[in-house]
Amino acid sequence: MKTNYRPTWAEINLKNLWHNYSEAQKTVHPKTVIPVIKANAYGHGAIDVMKHLYDHGVRFFAVSLLEEALELRAIYKDIDILMMGPILAQDLAAASEHKIEITIYDEEIYQAVKSFKHWITVHLKIDTGMSRYGLTETNTIIKMVEELFQMEHVSFKGIYTHFATANENETFYHMQLNRFKEILHELSTLPPMIHISNSSSTFKYEKDYDFTTHVRLGISLYGLSLDDPKPDLKPVMSLKSKVVQIKELNAGDCVGYGATYCAKEKERIAILPIGYADGFIRKNKTGYVEINEKKYKIVGIICMDACFIKIDSDVNVGDIATLYGGLITIDEVAKRLNTISYEVCTSLSYRVPRIVIEGEKYDQS
Ligand SMILES: Cc1ncc(COP(=O)(O)O)c(C=O)c1O
């Protein structure tokens, strides 16, 4: 049955996704890249992303929420799933039943794990300076590590931290790194997995570490936020919409809510059926779209379901506009919106169908 009726969609290029994963894997070999597919794979569609990586042999995934973990587990029984976010004591049973690896990030959840009666796999998270989830006190960490190894119902699988910076502030990065190494040094036995790097740290530093076993790769899996040194990554998402109507304006005619944009002379306006309810937020009004390999300016105020583009005589009804991807990268859009690419791609709403392509263009006819 046809489920996509709208001429607005996001193309998810799985060939590029695999290219990006492989670039990271090459960089960290023989360690393993764990793809981070929380928040619907950063807006790209967690299930399709997972299935594609699974088909290429990837068997370890990381998410934030238990709901996200269970969604993956419903599809594959033979994958490892790390839940990086906080879990409530009352949900340990669900995590255990569905073999979700949980994160111990504070004393309370540690105690809940200790008194839990069923088999559970855990990773211990160390807060080395970000002041988000994780344990800070060296003595507490040493005691927990020793005890976790003794608990018969616990598989103590990993120890990790998360960096607040990698490119923006190298001093802070190294402070966190050194703190983590200091703690490892204090531990007499280590679990099988040690993982610290996110995307920037993976490409910038991971090859220098001989004490880690895995990296947790998020944004660069999707080809975004390319830092220095610039890895060879390719964007995975392009957001597209078709011109559904064209208005021929005379001088003085105005466009959209608030009539904020008025023509000074005869001009043409294309209407695209995409708006802020799709995650194409109102702040995009200062931006551009690409139609037939040319950039055109967005004008007027972006509506809930539509936006307006000032066009020339080359554009026709039915032409495809690319809002992100192609000439206009998500990184560039993020910069213009004074935010980060993470926010741009995760904000794309559920209303926009994600159409997977394996390198070729999607035929939206
Ligand atoms: C704990 C943890 N690890 C890894 C990642 C992946 O980070 P990045 O998307 O910068 O690669 C995230 C993302 O926020 C995270 O929260």
The ligand as an SDF file (V2000), in Angstrom:
LIG
                    3D

 16 16  0  0  0  0  0  0  0  0999 V2000
   27.4300    9.1990   25.3320 C   0  0  0  0  0  0  0  0  0  0  0  0
   27.5410    9.5450   23.9020 C   0  0  0  0  0  0  0  0  0  0  0  0
   28.4590    8.9100   23.1470 N   0  0  0  0  0  0  0  0  0  0  0  0
   28.6260    9.1760   21.8360 C   0  0  0  0  0  0  0  0  0  0  0  0
   27.8470   10.1270   21.2040 C   0  0  0  0  0  0  0  0  0  0  0  0
   28.0930   10.4280   19.7440 C   0  0  0  0  0  0  0  0  0  0  0  0
   28.5980   11.7190   19.5980 O   0  0  0  0  0  0  0  0  0  0  0  0
   28.8530   12.3320   18.1410 P   0  0  0  0  0  0  0  0  0  0  0  0
   27.5040   12.4460   17.5190 O   0  0  0  0  0  0  0  0  0  0  0  0
   29.4720   13.6660   18.3800 O   0  0  0  0  0  0  0  0  0  0  0  0
   29.7190   11.3710   17.4270 O   0  0  0  0  0  0  0  0  0  0  0  0
   26.8900   10.8260   21.9320 C   0  0  0  0  0  0  0  0  0  0  0  0
   26.1030   11.8610   21.2920 C   0  0  0  0  0  0  0  0  0  0  0  0
   25.6400   12.8200   21.8250 O   0  0  0  0  0  0  0  0  0  0  0  0
   26.7200   10.5170   23.3240 C   0  0  0  0  0  0  0  0  0  0  0  0
   25.8220   11.1560   24.0660 O   0  0  0  0  0  0  0  0  0  0  0  0
  1  2  1  0
  2  3  1  0
  2 15  2  0
  3  4  2  0
  4  5  1  0
  5  6  1  0
  5 12  2  0
  6  7  1  0
  7  8  1  0
  8  9  2  0
  8 10  1  0
  8 11  1  0
 12 13  1  0
 12 15  1  0
 13 14  2  0
 15 16  1  0
M  END
$$$$
